[in-house]
Amino acid sequence: MMLSRTADHLYWMSRYLERAENLARLLDVSFSLALLPQSKNGARSEISAPLVITEMLEEYNRKHDELTPEKLLDFVALDRSNPASIVSCIRQARENAHAVRGKITAEMWENINATWIEAREYAAKGIDNVGAFFDWVKERSHLFRGVTYGTILRGDAYSFIRLGTFIERADNTARLLDVKAHLLQSDEAASASDYYAWSALLKALSAYEAYLEIYRDAVTARQVTEMLILSPRLPRSLRACLEAICKILAQLEGDNGRLAQRDAAALLAELKFASVDEILDEGLHDYLAECLIDINGLGDRIYQAYLKAA
């Protein structure tokens, strides 16, 4: 079995890269939704959403006396003094990769090091084109996953890298969906703004084309919720992430992970047998809040089983 310290570096290397990509997706959808016609308070709610759901609002308020799109973008994307910014996540991913250079391939190291060099340039010069910056972050994350898949030995190192990716991705999908949970309207027809809001969410999760293929219908809150939570075929759905996590945990050697495997299997079983109507009856926000607690609890189990130094 791999040393816990090495496993920890590999796990957090991939989590931080996935987190950087997810922050770019979150900013992308929030900026898109803020442009839709709505009340002044509604627009402010959309812009502040990245700070609220990533728990950065308090830190932002300590540094800034007003909330503007420009200051928000700088704080969440480029601020190196903010440990949760995109640039900081890329830096921490690179530091973890450096600590385990002997366990990753040369191509993986070159990719993540080049990403950090370009991220520093963005931090120094600023962002001219917001959309291009979001695309760059997603592209660098895709490239790293592709290089990893194509070059690394299939062993514990690969397993811990993938484990970090899917734990982070499950957390992100729940948070992004929760951003728009308040758009659900019980007895009213969806407005045009709602339609574009849910479409923007699908595009942020690279799921718009998949939605059209599965449903062949107008975008609705109910069907978006069903796909992002319960679909086994969508790579970023909660169910798909939990299925991947269960498979990875089963491949790891030893009995340390028994409790983590149990918790992951219980979460997957709940998603397999849930229905979207049950979720909506419970209340989407409440359901997702519980999911986030369960996902974080699973992350703690994984830490105790594999990553905690003896």
Summary of the structure (lengths in Angstrom):
residues: 310
radius of gyration: 19.4
end to end distance: 13.3
largest distance: 58.1
contacts: 991
relative contact order: 0.12
helix: 77%
strand: 0%
